[in-house]
Amino acid sequence: MTTQITGPVFTRHRASAVRGGGGISNPQMANEDLTPWQPTATDPWDEKKARHLFRRAGFGGRPSEIATLVKLGVDRAVDLFLVVPNLTIPETGTHMLPTGEVLNLSTYSGQVAAWLWLMANSSWQLQEKMALFFHDHYATGINKVRYPEMMGKQINLFRRTALGRFRDQLIAVSADPAMLYWLDNRLNRRGRPNENYGREIMELFSMGVGNGYTENDVKEAARAFTGWTAILGYFYFNPSAHDSGNKTFLGSTITGRTGTSGVLEGFDVVDIILKQKAPAEFMVKKIWEWFVYENPSRVLITKLANRFRQDGYNFRSLMELIFRSKAFYSSSAMKALVKNPVEYVIGALRNTDQRNVSYTRVANRFLRMGWPLLNFAGPDGLPDGTSWINSQNVINRSNFASELNTRSTRGYLRTVISGFYLNRHDWVAEAKTLGLTTPTKIVDHYLKRLVDGEVPASVRTALIDYMTRTDTGRLTWNLTLYGQQKISGLVYLIMNLPEYHMN
């Protein structure tokens, strides 16, 4: 049996207009109700909605976690995601995972593997999902930063500010060593201003391309950030490199400061930016399209932006509003996005509850799928949606699913780490525990778990047929004899269905 990545049309969930701030209208998006969703007899809180919340607020739930969310109810489930303890991981040295795998954080692959492990295993899923969103938003790369540890430090910054205030995050990012290297502000000094960061803090990070600022505003912002630099991987303000003259920025005057107080002019830039109308609209549109659906109407964005400003640009309040809303649980949002490579890989690990894997090998396979984690080529991030569905990426997704789930390759099944073997997933034991005794029960269970059971009847029939078919005919079903091979192959096939690529 073979499967192809065909079927439902993959929708684009973030167009170039996100960067430019325009084109916020789609009359087809009828359900934009921000009032809290509550279950009814005809529209209950169930596993399907719990899995939807877990895919968007995290990377997909393990079976036991989905069952827990259903028992908690929607209100407590959202509360649970909004609890973020600012968990961080080591930025330097070596990091030993619970499996015994040792990661070298002074290497690029070690940093990627460490983050993928935390995304797959952290109890605080929204923290990691927000960190990933902000990593794409501030789009930094080791190719120019050069030091893997500084990239790890930046991701920890995103974890700490993930559900805080936008002002605090913008100031922290401005002083982040990786950003100071990435956009050259470490070289920005009086008499020789470097405009890269002065431009991007408005164009890409807060306001959107051409949204209310001029070239002179770029120059004045650059002057305000003179002296912000990095030494030995830490932020340092150099008063002697700071331009202490007055600046006119976005129609406001920044009074020049001398000495160490000159650092406050960077704070002034952020405060003046956040007094404009554009930042709230720019950020809520981008967040909505990442977490809910593409092309929200201008009316919806205006409502969200007003709330975001009223709440002091608080990300926690914004995410709570989104995750509780009727729009979030509407047909416009359910399975409306295409999984990016992180969502596909980490979701596969979590959906099948596979924990005993080599994250070095996960990282190696993941990095072939088009998302250069920790290594963006430019500051404008990546497109999403259908951009992920091309022949090369689909093949690499399929190879990952094969290596993860079947016994046809050894990548995850017999990997030597620190002198011991990782154990492969025991599909037979899982089936017996769940009381899955027939091919039909097994197929229905994994279709429900992995794609909410939403496949054409012909696909379900073909999968049931696969469970008892051999090259020479049919076999008499025997869970003990054939279960490991057949169930792992079944999961692999489901992960190649177009429905599994939808988030």
N, C-alpha and C positions, 0 to 999 in steps of 0.2 A: 504493500500500500504506500502511496506517495501523497504528499500534501503540497499545495502551492500557496504562496502568499497572494491570494486573489480574493475577490468577494467584495466586502463593504468598502466604500470609498473612504480613504484616509483623509481626514480633514486637517487643515492647517490651523494650528492653534495660536501661532504668533507670527504675524506678518511684519514686514519692514516698517509698517506704520508705527509699531511700538516704539522704535527708536526715534521716529520723527514726530510722534505725538498727534498725527492727523488721522482722518478716516474713522472716526468713532461713531459708526452707525451701522445697524443691520436690522432692518424692519422685520426680518424673519424670526429674530429672537424675541418670542412673545413673552416668555416667562422670566421676568426680572424682578420678582417680588422679594424684597429684602426682609420681610417680616419673618419671625421664627417659624420653621417648619415643625409641626407636631403630628405624630402618627394618628391615623384613623383606622376604622375597621376595613376600609377599602384601600388604604395606603399605609400599611403598617411599617414599623421599624423592624427590619428583618436582616437576615444575613446579607442579602444583596446590597442594602443601603450601608450596612456596617463595612462591607468590603469596599464600597465606593469611598466612604470616608477615609478608610485606612490607605487606599491607593493614593488619594489626593493629599491627605495630611501626613502621609508617610510613604512607604514603599511597598505597601501590601501587607496584609496580616497573616500570621500563622493561624492554622485552624483553631487552636485553643484561644487565641486572642480574639478572633472573630466571634466565637461563642461567648466570650466574656463581654464584649461590647453589646451584643444582643441582649444579654441579661441586664446590663447596666442601664440601657435605654439611651436615647439620643442625647439628652441633656448632659448626663454624667459622662457619656462617651466623649463629647466635645470637651468637657472640663478636663478629662484625662489627657487629651492631646495638648491642651494649653498649659499644662504643668511642664515647665522647662527649667531644669536645675542648673543651667549653664555648665553642663558636663563638657570637659575638654579632654584631649588625649595628649600624651607627650609630644613635644615638637622636635626634640633632639635625641641623639643616642640610639638605643635599640628598644624595641617594644615587643614584649612577648605576649602572644595571644593565648587565650585559655586552652587552645588545642596544643600549645607548645611551639607553635610556629614563631620564629623570631624574625622581626622585620627591622631592617636597617634604615632609620629615618634620615640618614644623610644622603640617601639615594632617592631619585625620582620614583622608581617603582615601589620602594618601601613606603613612601608617603601615600601613594595612590592606594596600595594594598591596605594600609592602616585605615584610611578613610572608608574604603569599601566595606571593611570589616565592621566599622562602627555603624555605618548606615544599615547594615544587615542585622546587627545585634543590639543596637541601642534601644532601651526601653522608651527613650524620648525621641520618637520618630519625627515629630514636627520640627524639632531643633535641627535635625540633620537635613530635612527637606528644605527648610528655610535657608540653611547654610549653603545648600546646593543652588538655590535660587539666587542668593546674593553673590555666590561665586560666578555665576553666569552674568549677573548684573554688573559687577565690577571687573569682570573678565581680565584676569591677570595670568601671566605665564612664566614658567620656570626658564624658558628659553632666553629671557632677558633678565629676570630676577636673579638667576644663576644659583641661588642657594635653596635647596629643598626645604631646609628648616624654616626659612622665612615664609615659604608657601604654607607650611603647616601652621605657623603662627597666625597667618592671615585667616585661615579657615577657623581657627579657634576664636578669632575676633568675631567672625560671623556667627558662631555659635553663641557667644556671649551677648551679642546685640540682636539676635534673631527676632526676639519679640519685645524689644525695647523701643526707644524713640528714634525716629529718623535723624534728628539733630545729633544725638550722641553718636550714632553710627557714622554719619558723614564726617564728623570731627575725628573719630577714631580711624576711619579709613584714610583720611588726609595725612594722619601721622603714622600710618602703618608702613614699616620698612619695605615690605614687598611693593606697595604702591609707590613709594618714593623712588624705588629703583625702576619700576615698570613704566611710569610716566615722567621720569627724569626730574621730578621736583627736588631731588637731592642735589641737583646741579643748579637750581634756581637761586640766583643771588642778585643783589643790587648792582645795577649797571649792565647785567647780562641776564635778563629775565628769560626763563624758559616757560613758554605758554602752554605746554602740553596738558598739565594738570588743571590749570586755570580754565582751559577750554572744556575738558572732559567732565569736570565736576558739574558743569551745567548741561552740556550737550548729551552725555550718556548716563550720568549718574543721578540727575535730579530734575531736569526741565524738559529734555528732549530737543532734538535738532531744530534750531531756529525758533524756539518758543520764547521769544521776548527778550533776548539778549543780543548784544552787538559785538563786533570785533573789539571795540574799546573796552567793553565789559570783560572780555577775555584777558586783555592786557592788564587791566586794573586788578583783576583777581590774581593774576600771576604775580604782580607786584606785592599784593598782600601776603602771598605765601612764600616770599623770598625768605631764606634763612631756615626753612623747614627742611631738614636733611636727616641722614641716618649715619651712624657710626657703629661699626661692629654688630650690625643687625638690630640696633635699637634707635628709636627716634631721638633726635637732638635738635634743639633750636639754637642757631648760631646768630646772635644779635648783630655781629659785625657784618653779616651778609644780608641783613634785612634792609629793605628800602623803607625808611621811616617817614616818607612824605605822605601828604593826604592823597586819598584815592576817591574817585567818583565811580561807584559801582551800582548798576541797575537803578540809577536815579538817586541813590543815597550816598552821603559822604562818610567815608571811613577816615577818622582822624588818625594821622600817623602817630605811631608810638615808638619810643626808643628803648634800648636795653632789652631785658627779657620780656617785658610787657608787649613787645612787638609781636609775639606769638599770638596774641589775642586778635590780631587783625584777620587771621585765618578763621577764627570763630565768628568774626563779624561777617565775613563772606557767607558762611553757612546760614547765619541768622537772616541776612538780607535775602538770600535765595528762598528761604522758607516763608518769607512774607509775600512772595509772588503767588499767583494763582496756578501756574503751570506745574509745580512739583507734585502737589497732591493728585492732580489729574493724571500726570505721567506715571506715578507709582501705582495708583490703584488700578489703572488699566492694565499695566504690566502684570501685577499680581493676580488680577482676576483672570487674565488669559492663561497664566501659568497653572492656576489652581481650579478654575471652573470651566469656562468655555471661551471660544474665540469671538472677537468682534462684538463686545457688548455695546449697547446703544449709548449715545452721548447723554441721554437722560439718566441712565444708570450710573455712568461714570461721574456725572455731576453730583448725584446723591452720595455716592461713596466718597468722593473727594471732600465734600462738605463735612461728612462725618469724620473723615481722617483728620482734617484740620481742627475740627472742634475737639477731638480727642488728643490734640497735641502731637499729631503725627505718630501715634502709638500703634506699632505693628500688631501687638497682642489684641487690642480692641478691634482692629480691622479684620484679623483672621477669625476672631470669634464671631463677628457679624457675618462673615462669609460662610463659615461652617455651620451656622445655625439657620441660614436663610432658606426659604422655600426654593429660591433659584438654584441653590447648590444641589438640591435633591430632585430637581426637575428633569424632564426628558431632554431638555436642552443641554444639561450638564453630564448626565450619566453616559459613560463610554463615549464621550465627545472628543477626547484628546488622543493623540498618538503617543505611546510610551517612548521616551527618549532612552538611550542606551543604559543609563543608570537605573531608570525605573524598570526596564526589562530584566537586567541582570540581578539586581537586588530583589526585585519582586519574585523572580523565579526561585531564588534561594529561600525566601520567606514563605511563599505560597506552598512549597513542598517541605518546609521545615527541615531543610538540610543545613546543618551547622558545622559538621566535621569536614570542612573542605579547606584546601590550601588557598589562601587569599592572594598569595603571590601568583598562582596560576589563574585565579579569577581576574586579577589585574591585567595579566598578560593577554588574556582572551578579550577582556572588556576594551582595552585600548585599541583594538582593531575595529571597533564599531562606530568610529566617527566622532566621539566626544573626547577631546584631549584633556582629560581631567587634570587640573593644576597647570595646564600648559596651553592656554589660549594663544592663538596666533596674533590677535589684535584686541583692542579694548572694547569692541562692540559686541562681543559674545557670539553666540551661534543662533541660526534660525532653528525652528522646531517644527513639529507637525510632520507633514509628508516629507520633509527634507531628510528624515531618518530612514525613510523607506526607499532604498535603492538596492541594486543587485548585490553590491559588495557588502553593505551592512546587513542585509537579510541573510546572506550566506554565513556571515560571522555570527549572527544571532543563532542561526540553526546549528552551527558547529558548537557553540557554547551549550545550547540545550542538549545536544547529543552527548557532549563530554560530561555534562552534569548528571544526566539522568540514566544513560544506558551503559551497558558493559562493553560496548564496542570499542571504547578507548580507555586509557588508563589515567587520564589527567587528574581526575578527582577521586579515583577509586583506590589507587595504590600508591599515593604520593608519600615519599619518605620525608619526614620532617623531624629533626632532632632525634633521629634514631628510632622512630616508631611510625607505623603505618596508620593513615587515616582510614576509618571504616566507611564503606559505601552505605548508602541508604538501604535499609531492609524493607523493600516494598511488600514482600509477602507478610512479614510480621505486622506491618501497618494495616494491610487488608484484613488479616485475621482479627486484629484488635477492633476494627470498625465493622466486622461482620459482613464483609464483602465477599460473598462466596461464589458468585456467578459473573461471567463477563459483562452482562447487562448492568448489574449493580455496580461493578467496578467502573465501567464507562460513565454511568450517570453520576457517580460520586465525583470523579475527577473533572468532568465537565462542569459540574456545579461549583466545585472549589476553584477552578482556574478561570472559567469564563462565564460564571453565573448560569450555566446550562443553556446559554443563548447561542445555539448553532442550528443551522438547517437540519431538518429530520434526516436528510440524505447523509449528512456528515456523521450524525450519531449512528446511523445504520452501518456506515462504512467502518467506523471505529469498533463497533461490536463485532463486525465481520473479521477485522484484523486480529482480535483476541484469540480466535480459534483457527486462523488460516496459517498454513505453512506453504513452502514452495511447491510441495508435492500434493497438497490437498488440505484436509482439515484434521485437527487433532481433537481428541476427547479432552475436555477441559480438566486440568488438574492444577490447582493453585500452588501446591508445594513444588511440583515439577517444573511448571512453566511460568509461574507467577512473576518471579523476579525479572525475567526477560520481557515478558509481555506487558506488565504494568509500567516498567521503566520506558519501554518503547511507546506505550500509549501516552504517557506524560510528555515525552518528546514530541509526538505528533500534535498534541493539543497546543504545545508551545509554539508550533509552527503555523497554527491557524491564524487568519487575520484577526479574529476576535480577541486573541491573546495579546496582540500588539496594540489594542485599544485600552486606554486608561480610564 
